[in-house]
Amino acid sequence: MASDTNLLSLSAFLLCLLQLQLPFSAAVNGGYWFPESQFPASSIDSTLFTHLFCAFVALNPQTNQLYISPSNNASFAQFTATVRRKNPSVKTLISIGGGSANRSVFAAMAARPAARKSFIDSSIKLARSYGFSGLDLDWEYPDTNSDMNNLGTLVTEWRAAAAAEATATGKAALLLTAAVYYSSDLNGMNYPTAAIDSSLDFVNAMAYDFYDPSWYRDFTNLHAKLFDRPNPVVSGSYGVDRWVQAGLSPKKLVLGVPFYGYAWRLKSAGNNGVLAPASGPAGAGSGAMGYGEIRSFISRNNARVVYNSTVVGNYCYSGTTWIGYDETQAIGAKVAYAKQKGLGGYFAWHVGADSNWALSTQAKKSWEA
C-alpha cells in the first residue's frame, strides 16, 4: 500500500512539472484500421484524417508487456510509413486491447505497480521502435470501482513516463489516448475523469453498439443514435453531456461514429420502421455489415433509405431485411454536433468499411464547415 502511494505521488509530481509538454492541440479527424479487415493500409486515403489508429496489440498476462502477433508484425511495422505517403502530417497511434481482449488481464496489470511499469515501459518502447506518434488504450471495460481507480493511477504514471522519456531523448512526447465507454458512468461506476483529463491527450467515446440484433432480437433499432427522446440515456448526446459534467474538457472528448450497421429480420415486410417487430439478425452472426456492404445491398435490392433527423440515424429495408446504420446525412449531423459542442473532434470505426470514402469525406467536410 505504501509503495502504491509513493509511486502515485511521484508520478503526480512529475506530471505537474511536465504537463505543459502535452503534445496534443489540433482537432481530431480520426479513424481506426486493423489488418483483419482485409482492407490494405496502403489503400487508406490518409488525406481525410489527422489521426489513424492501428489496432490491436495484445497484453501478455505473464510479462505485462505488449506483443504483436507474427502475422500482423509487418503491417504494424510499416503502418506509419505507409499512411504518410499520402499525408506526411498524419498522426499514427498503436491501439492496445480492443473489444475481444481479456479485460481481467488489464485489470490485473493496472492493480500492481511493477506490472504497470512493465506495461508502460513496453508501450513506449514499442511505439518508438515502430515509428508511431502515440498510444491508445482500449480497455473494454473496467469491471469494478477498484479497476476505475487503478485506471486513474495507470494513466497518471503513463503520462509521467512518456513526458520523462521525451525530455530524456529530446523527441516530441508521445500522444496518449484511450477508447472509452460512451458515458463517463458505466454500470454504476465512474471513470477517473480528473486523472484522464490531466494525463491523456484525448479520449475516444464509443457512441455506438447501443443495440445489436444478436441480443436485442425482438425489435429493430438504430445502434448509434445521437439523440433519443423516449430513452435519452441510450444516446451519444447523453454520453457527451455526462463526460463534460464529470469534468472532462470538451476539447479532450472525441465522438465516435460507426462506419457499419446491423441487419434485423423483420417479422413482416409491411411493418418496417424503427422498433418494428423482428426475429433477430438477418444473416449470420450478429448481423453486422460495413457501410460498403450496406450500399451494395441497397443497390442490389433497390432498398428504401430513410433518414431520421430526430434521433440522427439512417435505416434501409427491402423485403424482410432491415438495416440500421449511419448514412452521409447522419455522419454529417453528428460531426456538426461535435463541433458545435466544442468537442475535440470525431473518430470512425473503421476506415476499411467506408465506400469510396463517402462517409470520411462527409465527416471532414462537416468538421471544416
C-alpha positions in Angstrom: 0.0 0.0 0.0 2.8 2.4 0.9 4.6 1.8 -2.3 1.4 2.5 -4.3 1.0 5.8 -2.6 4.6 6.8 -3.1 4.6 5.9 -6.7 1.4 7.8 -7.3 2.7 10.9 -5.5 5.9 10.8 -7.5 4.0 10.4 -10.8 1.7 13.3 -9.9 4.7 15.5 -9.1 6.4 14.7 -12.4 3.1 15.3 -14.2 2.8 18.8 -12.7 6.3 19.6 -13.8 5.9 18.3 -17.3 2.3 18.9 -18.0 3.0 21.8 -20.4 4.7 19.3 -22.7 1.4 17.6 -23.5 1.7 17.4 -27.3 -1.9 17.4 -28.4 -3.7 20.6 -29.6 -5.2 20.1 -33.0 -8.7 18.8 -33.8 -9.1 15.0 -34.4 -10.4 13.7 -37.6 -9.7 10.1 -36.7 -10.2 6.5 -37.9 -9.3 3.0 -36.8 -7.7 0.4 -39.0 -7.0 -3.3 -38.4 -5.3 -5.9 -40.6 -8.1 -8.4 -40.1 -10.4 -6.0 -42.0 -8.7 -7.3 -45.2 -8.5 -3.6 -46.3 -4.9 -2.8 -47.1 -3.3 0.1 -45.2 -1.9 1.3 -48.5 -5.5 1.9 -49.7 -6.3 4.3 -46.9 -6.9 7.9 -48.1 -5.0 9.4 -45.2 -5.6 12.9 -46.5 -9.0 12.6 -44.9 -7.6 12.0 -41.4 -5.5 13.8 -38.9 -5.1 10.7 -36.7 -5.1 7.0 -37.6 -5.2 4.2 -35.1 -3.6 0.8 -35.8 -5.4 -1.9 -33.9 -4.7 -4.0 -31.9 -1.7 -5.1 -29.9 -2.2 -7.5 -27.1 -1.0 -7.5 -23.4 0.9 -10.6 -22.2 -0.6 -11.6 -18.9 2.7 -13.1 -17.6 5.1 -10.3 -18.5 2.6 -7.4 -18.7 4.4 -6.3 -21.9 2.8 -5.7 -25.3 3.2 -8.0 -28.2 2.1 -8.2 -31.8 1.1 -11.4 -33.4 3.6 -12.6 -36.0 1.0 -12.4 -38.8 0.5 -8.7 -38.1 4.0 -7.6 -37.4 4.9 -6.4 -40.8 1.6 -4.5 -41.1 2.2 -2.7 -37.8 5.9 -2.0 -38.6 5.1 -0.4 -41.9 1.8 1.3 -41.0 3.2 4.8 -40.3 5.4 5.0 -43.3 2.5 3.6 -45.5 -0.1 6.2 -44.5 2.3 9.1 -44.5 3.0 8.6 -48.2 -0.3 10.4 -48.9 -0.4 12.6 -45.8 3.0 13.2 -44.2 1.5 15.0 -41.3 -1.0 12.3 -40.2 -0.5 11.2 -36.6 -0.5 7.4 -36.0 -1.3 5.6 -32.8 -0.9 2.0 -31.9 -4.1 0.8 -30.2 -3.9 -1.7 -27.3 -6.5 -4.2 -26.3 -9.9 -4.0 -28.1 -13.3 -5.5 -27.6 -12.2 -9.1 -27.8 -9.3 -8.7 -25.3 -9.5 -10.2 -21.9 -10.4 -7.4 -19.6 -9.2 -9.3 -16.5 -5.6 -9.1 -17.9 -5.8 -5.3 -18.0 -7.3 -5.2 -14.5 -4.5 -7.4 -13.1 -1.9 -5.3 -14.7 -3.4 -2.0 -13.6 -3.6 -3.2 -10.0 0.1 -3.7 -9.3 2.9 -1.0 -9.5 5.5 -3.4 -11.1 3.0 -4.6 -13.7 2.0 -1.1 -14.6 5.7 -0.1 -15.0 6.3 -3.1 -17.3 3.2 -2.2 -19.4 4.2 1.5 -19.6 7.9 0.8 -20.5 6.9 -1.8 -23.0 4.3 0.5 -24.7 6.7 3.5 -25.0 9.4 1.2 -26.5 7.0 -0.4 -29.0 5.6 3.0 -30.2 9.1 4.4 -30.7 10.5 1.3 -32.4 7.6 1.1 -34.8 7.5 4.8 -35.6 4.1 5.7 -34.1 3.1 9.1 -32.8 1.3 7.8 -29.8 -0.5 5.1 -27.9 -4.2 4.3 -27.5 -5.5 2.2 -24.6 -8.7 0.3 -25.4 -9.6 -1.5 -22.2 -13.3 -2.6 -22.6 -14.2 -2.2 -19.8 -13.1 -1.8 -16.2 -15.4 -4.0 -14.1 -15.1 -2.6 -10.6 -14.5 0.6 -8.7 -11.0 -0.6 -8.0 -10.4 -1.1 -11.7 -11.5 2.5 -12.3 -9.2 3.8 -9.5 -6.3 1.7 -10.9 -7.0 3.1 -14.4 -6.6 6.6 -13.0 -3.2 5.6 -11.4 -2.2 3.9 -14.7 -2.8 6.9 -16.9 -1.1 9.3 -14.5 2.0 7.1 -14.4 1.8 6.6 -18.2 1.9 10.4 -18.8 4.7 10.9 -16.4 6.8 8.2 -18.0 6.1 9.5 -21.5 7.0 13.0 -20.6 10.2 11.9 -18.9 11.1 9.8 -22.0 10.5 12.8 -24.2 12.7 15.0 -22.1 15.5 12.4 -21.9 15.5 11.8 -25.7 14.7 15.2 -27.0 11.8 13.7 -29.0 8.3 15.0 -29.2 6.2 13.5 -26.4 4.1 10.5 -27.4 0.3 11.1 -27.7 -1.6 9.1 -25.1 -5.3 8.4 -25.6 -7.9 5.9 -24.7 -11.1 4.4 -26.2 -13.8 4.6 -23.6 -17.4 3.9 -22.9 -19.8 6.4 -24.5 -20.6 7.8 -21.0 -18.4 8.6 -18.0 -20.6 6.4 -15.8 -20.5 2.7 -16.5 -22.7 0.2 -14.6 -22.9 2.4 -11.6 -19.2 3.2 -11.7 -17.5 6.4 -12.7 -14.4 6.8 -14.9 -11.5 8.6 -13.1 -12.2 11.7 -15.1 -9.8 14.0 -13.3 -6.8 11.7 -14.0 -8.0 11.2 -17.6 -8.3 15.0 -18.1 -4.8 15.6 -16.7 -3.0 12.7 -18.2 -4.5 11.8 -21.6 -4.5 14.0 -24.7 -8.0 12.9 -25.6 -10.4 10.0 -25.3 -12.5 8.3 -28.0 -16.1 7.9 -26.8 -17.6 4.8 -28.5 -21.1 6.2 -29.1 -22.4 3.1 -31.0 -23.4 -0.5 -30.4 -26.3 0.5 -28.2 -28.4 -2.2 -30.0 -27.4 -5.4 -31.7 -29.8 -7.9 -33.1 -27.8 -10.8 -31.6 -29.1 -9.9 -28.2 -31.8 -7.2 -28.9 -33.7 -9.5 -31.1 -37.4 -8.6 -31.0 -37.4 -5.1 -32.4 -35.3 -3.1 -34.9 -33.4 -0.1 -33.7 -30.7 2.4 -34.6 -27.5 1.3 -32.8 -25.8 4.7 -32.7 -28.5 7.3 -32.0 -27.2 10.8 -31.3 -30.5 11.7 -29.5 -33.3 9.5 -28.1 -36.3 11.3 -26.7 -38.0 8.3 -25.0 -34.8 6.9 -23.5 -32.1 9.7 -23.6 -29.7 7.7 -21.5 -29.0 5.5 -24.6 -27.7 8.1 -26.9 -24.4 9.7 -27.9 -25.5 13.2 -26.7 -26.2 11.8 -23.3 -22.8 10.4 -23.1 -21.2 13.6 -24.2 -23.1 15.5 -21.6 -22.1 13.0 -18.9 -18.4 13.3 -19.7 -18.4 17.1 -19.7 -20.5 17.2 -16.4 -17.9 14.8 -14.9 -15.2 17.4 -15.5 -13.6 16.3 -18.8 -12.6 19.2 -21.0 -14.8 19.1 -24.1 -11.7 19.5 -26.3 -10.4 16.2 -24.9 -13.6 14.4 -25.9 -13.8 12.8 -29.4 -17.1 11.5 -30.6 -17.2 8.0 -32.2 -19.2 7.4 -35.4 -19.8 4.0 -36.9 -19.0 3.1 -40.5 -21.1 -0.1 -40.1 -24.7 -1.1 -39.2 -26.8 -4.0 -38.1 -29.3 -6.0 -40.1 -32.5 -7.4 -38.5 -35.0 -9.9 -39.9 -38.5 -8.3 -39.9 -41.4 -10.4 -38.8 -43.5 -8.6 -41.5 -42.2 -6.8 -44.6 -45.1 -4.3 -44.3 -44.0 -3.2 -40.8 -40.6 -1.7 -41.4 -40.0 1.3 -39.2 -37.8 1.8 -36.1 -38.9 -0.6 -33.4 -40.7 -2.8 -35.9 -41.1 -6.4 -34.7 -38.1 -8.5 -35.6 -36.7 -12.0 -35.1 -33.0 -11.4 -34.6 -30.2 -10.9 -37.1 -30.7 -11.1 -40.8 -27.9 -13.4 -42.0 -25.1 -15.0 -40.0 -23.6 -13.8 -36.7 -24.6 -10.5 -35.2 -26.0 -9.1 -38.4 -23.1 -6.5 -38.6 -22.5 -5.0 -42.0 -19.9 -2.5 -43.2 -21.1 0.7 -44.9 -19.8 -0.6 -48.3 -21.8 -3.8 -47.9 -24.9 -1.8 -47.0 -24.6 0.3 -50.1 -24.3 -2.8 -52.2 -27.4 -4.2 -50.5 -29.3 -1.0 -51.3 -28.2 -1.1 -54.9 -28.9 -4.8 -55.5 -32.3 -4.7 -53.8 -33.5 -1.2 -54.6 -33.9 -0.8 -50.9 -35.7 2.2 -49.4 -33.4 4.6 -47.4 -34.9 6.6 -44.5 -33.1 9.3 -42.5 -34.4 10.1 -39.0 -33.3 13.6 -38.2 -34.9 13.5 -34.7 -32.5 10.9 -33.3 -29.9 11.2 -36.1 -29.6 7.9 -37.9 -30.5 6.0 -41.1 -32.1 2.8 -41.9 -33.0 0.9 -45.1 -35.2 -2.0 -45.8 -36.1 -4.4 -48.6 -38.4 -7.4 -48.1 -37.8 -8.6 -44.5 -34.3 -7.3 -44.2 -34.0 -4.1 -42.2 -30.6 -2.4 -41.6 -29.9 0.4 -39.1 -26.7 2.4 -39.9 -25.3 5.9 -40.5 -25.5 7.4 -44.0 -23.8 10.6 -45.0 -26.7 12.6 -43.5 -26.2 11.1 -40.1 -22.4 11.3 -40.2 -22.6 15.0 -41.2 -25.1 15.9 -38.5 -23.0 14.1 -35.8 -19.8 15.8 -36.7 -21.6 19.2 -36.9 -22.9 18.5 -33.4 -19.4 17.6 -32.1 -18.1 20.8 -33.5 -21.0 22.9 -32.1 -20.4 21.4 -28.6 -16.7 22.3 -28.7 -15.5 18.7 -28.7 -12.1 17.7 -29.8 -13.2 16.0 -33.0 -14.6 12.7 -34.2 -13.3 9.2 -35.0 -14.7 6.3 -37.0 -14.7 2.6 -36.5 -13.5 1.5 -39.0 -11.9 3.1 -42.1 -12.0 -0.1 -44.2 -15.8 -0.3 -44.0 -16.3 3.0 -45.9 -17.5 3.1 -49.5 -15.5 5.3 -51.9 -14.6 7.4 -48.9 -18.1 8.9 -48.9 -18.5 8.9 -45.1 -14.9 10.0 -44.4 -15.3 12.9 -46.9 -18.6 14.0 -45.4 -17.2 13.9 -41.9 -14.2 16.0 -42.8 -16.3 18.5 -44.8 -18.8 18.9 -41.9 -15.9 19.5 -39.5 -14.3 22.1 -41.7 -17.6 23.9 -42.5 
